Amino acid sequence: MAAAFHAARAADPHAKLYANDFNIEGPGLKASAYHSLIKALKKEGVPIDGLGIQSHLTVGQLPPNIKENLESFTKLGVEIALTELDIRITLPSTPELLAQQRKDYETVISACNEVKGCIGMTVWDFTDKYSWIPGSFPGEGDACPWDDNLQRKPAFLGIIDGLNA
């Protein structure tokens, strides 16, 4: 990994160099392993600028302490970004599940928005019409801010609320 970061820096001295992975949104073994990795890379002088946190989540099952976990990564001297954010629902969707999804999007977005050093958020596709979720998680879907007909879902408003928190 160190060689890859050094080669990338040599190829483009101005590029932001990130590691990017999933299941590190909240505290846990994998997040701890990334803390150790980032510390070791930094200690060795490896040029790592940030960490992408993929954020493939499930409605009503957000990891605890998301904001604190994000802060813990920025304290290591790297910026972070939420990448590939989606929050899937066990189908069929109901008004209650869509309302919870809106709250969950707001929670995740506001956590990033409140952490100095969390520099951006990206959704993994914008519409359920093209979502990867049903193909990878049978019986789950409706993870995006727009539905199959390209209509805004409550999740969209959750994103807006999270940005305005």
Short mmCIF file of the C-alpha atoms (twelve columns), coordinates in Angstrom:
data_MODEL
# 
_entry.id   MODEL 
# 
loop_
_atom_site.group_PDB 
_atom_site.id 
_atom_site.type_symbol 
_atom_site.label_atom_id 
_atom_site.label_alt_id 
_atom_site.label_comp_id 
_atom_site.label_asym_id 
_atom_site.label_seq_id 
_atom_site.Cartn_x 
_atom_site.Cartn_y 
_atom_site.Cartn_z 
_atom_site.pdbx_PDB_model_num 
ATOM 1   C CA . MET A 1   0.000   0.000  0.000   1 
ATOM 2   C CA . ALA A 2   2.819   2.401  0.823   1 
ATOM 3   C CA . ALA A 3   4.358   1.818  -2.601  1 
ATOM 4   C CA . ALA A 4   1.032   2.603  -4.282  1 
ATOM 5   C CA . PHE A 5   0.666   5.905  -2.422  1 
ATOM 6   C CA . HIS A 6   4.265   6.904  -3.204  1 
ATOM 7   C CA . ALA A 7   3.786   6.018  -6.883  1 
ATOM 8   C CA . ALA A 8   0.545   8.006  -7.033  1 
ATOM 9   C CA . ARG A 9   2.209   11.043 -5.457  1 
ATOM 10  C CA . ALA A 10  5.086   10.788 -7.934  1 
ATOM 11  C CA . ALA A 11  2.633   10.573 -10.833 1 
ATOM 12  C CA . ASP A 12  0.652   13.610 -9.668  1 
ATOM 13  C CA . PRO A 13  2.120   15.671 -6.829  1 
ATOM 14  C CA . HIS A 14  -1.127  17.648 -6.496  1 
ATOM 15  C CA . ALA A 15  -3.635  14.752 -6.336  1 
ATOM 16  C CA . LYS A 16  -5.452  14.033 -3.092  1 
ATOM 17  C CA . LEU A 17  -4.573  10.486 -2.093  1 
ATOM 18  C CA . TYR A 18  -7.234  8.527  -0.243  1 
ATOM 19  C CA . ALA A 19  -7.799  5.036  1.047   1 
ATOM 20  C CA . ASN A 20  -11.468 4.073  0.621   1 
ATOM 21  C CA . ASP A 21  -13.381 1.242  2.315   1 
ATOM 22  C CA . PHE A 22  -16.707 0.099  3.767   1 
ATOM 23  C CA . ASN A 23  -17.877 -0.906 7.258   1 
ATOM 24  C CA . ILE A 24  -15.828 1.789  8.953   1 
ATOM 25  C CA . GLU A 25  -18.663 4.281  9.543   1 
ATOM 26  C CA . GLY A 26  -18.840 3.466  13.235  1 
ATOM 27  C CA . PRO A 27  -16.412 2.197  15.844  1 
ATOM 28  C CA . GLY A 28  -15.364 -1.424 15.548  1 
ATOM 29  C CA . LEU A 29  -12.555 -3.770 14.648  1 
ATOM 30  C CA . LYS A 30  -12.259 -2.645 11.038  1 
ATOM 31  C CA . ALA A 31  -12.328 1.051  11.961  1 
ATOM 32  C CA . SER A 32  -9.652  0.370  14.593  1 
ATOM 33  C CA . ALA A 33  -7.549  -1.410 11.999  1 
ATOM 34  C CA . TYR A 34  -7.804  1.660  9.757   1 
ATOM 35  C CA . HIS A 35  -6.718  3.893  12.636  1 
ATOM 36  C CA . SER A 36  -3.640  1.723  13.064  1 
ATOM 37  C CA . LEU A 37  -2.976  1.665  9.323   1 
ATOM 38  C CA . ILE A 38  -3.229  5.432  8.941   1 
ATOM 39  C CA . LYS A 39  -0.971  6.014  11.962  1 
ATOM 40  C CA . ALA A 40  1.617   3.595  10.568  1 
ATOM 41  C CA . LEU A 41  1.499   5.119  7.082   1 
ATOM 42  C CA . LYS A 42  1.838   8.637  8.463   1 
ATOM 43  C CA . LYS A 43  4.733   7.564  10.716  1 
ATOM 44  C CA . GLU A 44  6.524   6.092  7.669   1 
ATOM 45  C CA . GLY A 45  6.031   9.313  5.705   1 
ATOM 46  C CA . VAL A 46  3.574   7.766  3.269   1 
ATOM 47  C CA . PRO A 47  1.563   10.486 1.505   1 
ATOM 48  C CA . ILE A 48  -2.035  9.754  2.527   1 
ATOM 49  C CA . ASP A 49  -4.354  12.750 2.498   1 
ATOM 50  C CA . GLY A 50  -7.672  11.211 3.372   1 
ATOM 51  C CA . LEU A 51  -10.007 8.344  3.989   1 
ATOM 52  C CA . GLY A 52  -13.164 7.614  2.038   1 
ATOM 53  C CA . ILE A 53  -15.885 6.027  4.135   1 
ATOM 54  C CA . GLN A 54  -18.213 4.239  1.746   1 
ATOM 55  C CA . SER A 55  -21.325 4.271  3.959   1 
ATOM 56  C CA . HIS A 56  -23.481 1.464  2.550   1 
ATOM 57  C CA . LEU A 57  -26.042 1.465  5.352   1 
ATOM 58  C CA . THR A 58  -29.386 -0.072 6.312   1 
ATOM 59  C CA . VAL A 59  -32.459 1.895  7.427   1 
ATOM 60  C CA . GLY A 60  -32.831 1.958  11.188  1 
ATOM 61  C CA . GLN A 61  -29.453 0.306  11.742  1 
ATOM 62  C CA . LEU A 62  -26.946 3.139  11.671  1 
ATOM 63  C CA . PRO A 63  -23.753 2.418  13.550  1 
ATOM 64  C CA . PRO A 64  -23.510 4.197  16.890  1 
ATOM 65  C CA . ASN A 65  -21.300 7.235  17.352  1 
ATOM 66  C CA . ILE A 66  -20.876 8.073  13.677  1 
ATOM 67  C CA . LYS A 67  -19.834 11.665 14.372  1 
ATOM 68  C CA . GLU A 68  -17.301 10.657 17.020  1 
ATOM 69  C CA . ASN A 69  -15.882 8.007  14.702  1 
ATOM 70  C CA . LEU A 70  -15.490 10.526 11.884  1 
ATOM 71  C CA . GLU A 71  -13.750 12.914 14.288  1 
ATOM 72  C CA . SER A 72  -11.393 10.163 15.398  1 
ATOM 73  C CA . PHE A 73  -10.137 9.749  11.829  1 
ATOM 74  C CA . THR A 74  -9.621  13.491 11.304  1 
ATOM 75  C CA . LYS A 75  -7.577  13.609 14.517  1 
ATOM 76  C CA . LEU A 76  -5.083  11.338 12.746  1 
ATOM 77  C CA . GLY A 77  -4.316  14.176 10.344  1 
ATOM 78  C CA . VAL A 78  -6.358  13.053 7.344   1 
ATOM 79  C CA . GLU A 79  -9.461  14.516 5.836   1 
ATOM 80  C CA . ILE A 80  -12.451 12.261 5.348   1 
ATOM 81  C CA . ALA A 81  -15.330 12.013 2.922   1 
ATOM 82  C CA . LEU A 82  -18.488 9.964  2.872   1 
ATOM 83  C CA . THR A 83  -18.326 8.082  -0.389  1 
ATOM 84  C CA . GLU A 84  -20.921 5.828  -1.965  1 
ATOM 85  C CA . LEU A 85  -23.599 6.726  0.612   1 
ATOM 86  C CA . ASP A 86  -26.803 4.741  0.312   1 
ATOM 87  C CA . ILE A 87  -29.292 3.609  2.946   1 
ATOM 88  C CA . ARG A 88  -31.203 0.509  1.871   1 
ATOM 89  C CA . ILE A 89  -34.652 -0.626 2.945   1 
ATOM 90  C CA . THR A 90  -36.005 -4.144 3.410   1 
ATOM 91  C CA . LEU A 91  -38.716 -4.244 0.758   1 
ATOM 92  C CA . PRO A 92  -41.489 -3.413 0.349   1 
ATOM 93  C CA . SER A 93  -41.033 0.219  1.314   1 
ATOM 94  C CA . THR A 94  -43.601 1.693  3.637   1 
ATOM 95  C CA . PRO A 95  -44.220 5.312  4.633   1 
ATOM 96  C CA . GLU A 96  -42.674 4.488  8.031   1 
ATOM 97  C CA . LEU A 97  -39.511 3.050  6.459   1 
ATOM 98  C CA . LEU A 98  -39.197 6.022  4.105   1 
ATOM 99  C CA . ALA A 99  -39.583 8.375  7.084   1 
ATOM 100 C CA . GLN A 100 -36.850 6.493  8.950   1 
ATOM 101 C CA . GLN A 101 -34.645 6.591  5.853   1 
ATOM 102 C CA . ARG A 102 -35.069 10.368 5.760   1 
ATOM 103 C CA . LYS A 103 -33.955 10.581 9.412   1 
ATOM 104 C CA . ASP A 104 -31.020 8.271  8.759   1 
ATOM 105 C CA . TYR A 105 -29.807 10.314 5.784   1 
ATOM 106 C CA . GLU A 106 -30.100 13.457 7.893   1 
ATOM 107 C CA . THR A 107 -28.142 11.850 10.740  1 
ATOM 108 C CA . VAL A 108 -25.273 10.718 8.519   1 
ATOM 109 C CA . ILE A 109 -25.070 13.935 6.493   1 
ATOM 110 C CA . SER A 110 -25.262 16.171 9.569   1 
ATOM 111 C CA . ALA A 111 -22.529 14.120 11.280  1 
ATOM 112 C CA . CYS A 112 -20.181 14.775 8.370   1 
ATOM 113 C CA . ASN A 113 -21.282 18.388 8.131   1 
ATOM 114 C CA . GLU A 114 -20.444 18.934 11.817  1 
ATOM 115 C CA . VAL A 115 -16.967 17.394 11.654  1 
ATOM 116 C CA . LYS A 116 -14.191 19.731 10.632  1 
ATOM 117 C CA . GLY A 117 -12.204 17.748 8.112   1 
ATOM 118 C CA . CYS A 118 -15.160 15.863 6.631   1 
ATOM 119 C CA . ILE A 119 -14.881 17.506 3.257   1 
ATOM 120 C CA . GLY A 120 -17.645 15.915 1.228   1 
ATOM 121 C CA . MET A 121 -20.449 13.486 0.699   1 
ATOM 122 C CA . THR A 122 -21.298 11.441 -2.370  1 
ATOM 123 C CA . VAL A 123 -24.325 9.213  -2.889  1 
ATOM 124 C CA . TRP A 124 -23.919 5.858  -4.614  1 
ATOM 125 C CA . ASP A 125 -26.290 6.594  -7.486  1 
ATOM 126 C CA . PHE A 126 -29.124 9.053  -7.221  1 
ATOM 127 C CA . THR A 127 -32.081 6.918  -8.320  1 
ATOM 128 C CA . ASP A 128 -33.408 3.526  -7.295  1 
ATOM 129 C CA . LYS A 129 -33.919 2.825  -10.998 1 
ATOM 130 C CA . TYR A 130 -30.213 2.058  -11.446 1 
ATOM 131 C CA . SER A 131 -29.255 1.057  -7.902  1 
ATOM 132 C CA . TRP A 132 -26.864 -1.823 -7.317  1 
ATOM 133 C CA . ILE A 133 -28.589 -2.787 -4.052  1 
ATOM 134 C CA . PRO A 134 -31.308 -5.197 -5.317  1 
ATOM 135 C CA . GLY A 135 -28.726 -7.200 -7.250  1 
ATOM 136 C CA . SER A 136 -26.444 -7.543 -4.236  1 
ATOM 137 C CA . PHE A 137 -28.975 -7.663 -1.395  1 
ATOM 138 C CA . PRO A 138 -32.051 -9.626 -2.516  1 
ATOM 139 C CA . GLY A 139 -35.213 -8.323 -0.859  1 
ATOM 140 C CA . GLU A 140 -33.652 -4.926 -0.196  1 
ATOM 141 C CA . GLY A 141 -33.556 -1.712 -2.204  1 
ATOM 142 C CA . ASP A 142 -34.995 1.799  -2.442  1 
ATOM 143 C CA . ALA A 143 -31.667 3.093  -1.101  1 
ATOM 144 C CA . CYS A 144 -31.357 6.296  -3.133  1 
ATOM 145 C CA . PRO A 145 -32.782 9.836  -2.767  1 
ATOM 146 C CA . TRP A 146 -34.882 9.509  -5.945  1 
ATOM 147 C CA . ASP A 147 -37.253 6.656  -6.823  1 
ATOM 148 C CA . ASP A 148 -37.506 4.539  -9.996  1 
ATOM 149 C CA . ASN A 149 -39.500 7.328  -11.682 1 
ATOM 150 C CA . LEU A 150 -36.876 9.949  -10.819 1 
ATOM 151 C CA . GLN A 151 -39.116 11.529 -8.189  1 
ATOM 152 C CA . ARG A 152 -37.617 12.884 -4.975  1 
ATOM 153 C CA . LYS A 153 -38.148 10.695 -1.944  1 
ATOM 154 C CA . PRO A 154 -38.167 11.830 1.696   1 
ATOM 155 C CA . ALA A 155 -34.462 10.814 1.762   1 
ATOM 156 C CA . PHE A 156 -33.711 13.826 -0.436  1 
ATOM 157 C CA . LEU A 157 -35.140 16.118 2.229   1 
ATOM 158 C CA . GLY A 158 -33.115 14.287 4.862   1 
ATOM 159 C CA . ILE A 159 -29.978 15.168 2.908   1 
ATOM 160 C CA . ILE A 160 -31.038 18.813 2.703   1 
ATOM 161 C CA . ASP A 161 -31.853 18.888 6.423   1 
ATOM 162 C CA . GLY A 162 -28.491 17.296 7.237   1 
ATOM 163 C CA . LEU A 163 -26.664 19.919 5.218   1 
ATOM 164 C CA . ASN A 164 -28.573 22.682 7.006   1 
ATOM 165 C CA . ALA A 165 -28.086 21.266 10.514  1 
# 
